[in-house]
Amino acid sequence: MKVRQVTVCHTCRARKLGCDGKRPACTQCVMTRRKCAGYNYDLIFVPMSKTGSRVRHGDVSKKSPNNKGDARAEARRRAALKAEAHQQSPARQDHHASALYPISPSLHWPLQHIILLLIQNFAPTLHPDVTDLDAAFSPPRICGSWVELLPDIADTPEHEVTIAAPVRTLAMSILARGYHGIAPMGDALTTHCTALRSVNRALVHANQESTNVLTAAVMCLMISELILPQSDASTSQTHVLGLQALLKLQGPAFYVSGQAHRLFIGLRPAMIVQAICTRNPTFLAEPTWKTVPFKLIKPAPLHQLMTIAADLPGLLREFDHSMVGNPHGKSVGPQPRKVLSSHLELLHVLENWHNNYYEQLEQPSYWHADRKDHGPCLWFLDITVANCLTHYWALWIICVTNIRLLRATYPDLGALAMLIGGDVPESTTVTKCLREIAISILESVNYLMQDDMKLYGATSLILPLQTAFQHLRSHHPTEKSLIEACDNSIDSIEGKGFHYIGHFLRATCTG
């Protein structure tokens, strides 16, 4: 007789999902925002003995106080073991999983179990008041919400065919990640190639009904390439172009609500960050794409910041054109003056966002901490605050630095009266502020790279770290301690298995 596990909740059992037995609600139900139906059962079936003899019927049906108490004690013991395993580091969780299932190129686990592995390793555990969201507001995280939709996306046979290979390749990348990976990196690369072919076949038959599953599949591929050591910037850019094509195919009204909206707010920040890093304009800066998807569900502060940031890639392209082939002393044409004005306007919008955001916080958003292993670092109220502030700091540095460069390149622009925080852009006060903000980003690495932040913490560091490292290396090259801290941060990121991020930072932060 098949034994029902008392550490699987009713909701996960009905949907045939993996369940970690956490109480009062399992991780699967919390992540997917379903009501966890609990673990209580009227009957507990006792298995056959090793000699093959059956337990007497009276022993099974009899509900004496001792038997019932023993069963409940055993259930509590199993739940406690499950909870303890859930609190372990991702590497130890993966090792426990590998003891239950064989690790192979195709990762022969039930698909919903693999998805649970992704959720446990990608999305950080949020503070209770973050998970209990008002339905009128979009989730606050920068790119984690799309992972939590995977159980629903893979819930139909036709969608499972499309999503299975990309989900497995991301899972294999997680298991193979770092120096202590429990799966061969070669298997992860092989699985990745299989997933690429699977998605290419699905794209041939793409339609409106398959948009969401294809979007999630491409996101799995893109995130896995942040881990795989053989990835480069061109492959990541290819996935971004694919995501852009999928979004444009449907139009902004498609993403107003439901599953499509949650996918949109999950992938939009990644696309905007990629556009800023590569300095390529994005269609997400168009007014309809800024407003229509948030017509019914108001954007959280982090998504409001991303709406502002969407204008920056196009502005950076105009800045680059203004700085090429224009020697010092040349009179100002309309283009440099327009670029300067646009930077100043964007800076004011950013500062207004920052002021409004701080008014909403009822307690200190971050503080300095002295970690014995890492020295001074910043610790934040939660990961949402860390994402908001580190990205705001990065955008502020970019705008102020470009304003100073434009004014230095064009003397006529330098003569214009303008203030940043009450001081002229070239003042020592602004210079000091730029340095301090870049250091603040650098000191945020330990918080976002801790095990509790999972993969999400590292992927949300790309733009802030690139900006901080570029500024410190370019403007403070003689401060050896800062340069060494930058190098140590990259080593730490690569040491945890994020090869692409480390390679990207080394390649782009020397300018």
Secondary structure by P-SEA (a helix, b strand, c coil): cbbbbccccaaaaaacccccccccccaaaaaaccccccccccbbbbccccccccccccccccccaaaaaaaaaaaaaaaaaaaaaaaccaaaaaaaaaaaccccccccccaaaaaaaaaaccccccccccccccccccccccccccccccccccccaaaaaaaaaaaaaaaaaaaaccccccccaaaaaaaaaaaaaaaaaaaaaccccaaaaaaaaaaaaaaaaaccccccaaaaaaaaaaaaaaaaacccccccccaaaaaaaaaaaaaaaaaaaaccccccccccccccccccccccaaaaaaaaacccaaaaaaaaaaaccccccccccaaaaaaaaaaaaaaaaaaaaaaaaaaacccccbbbbbbccccbbbbcccaaaaaaaaaaaaaaaaaaaaaaaaaaaccccccbbbbccccccccaaaaaaaaaaaaaaaaaccccccccccaaaaaaaaaaaaaaaaaaaaccccaaaaaaaaaaaaaaaaaacaaaaaaaaaacccc
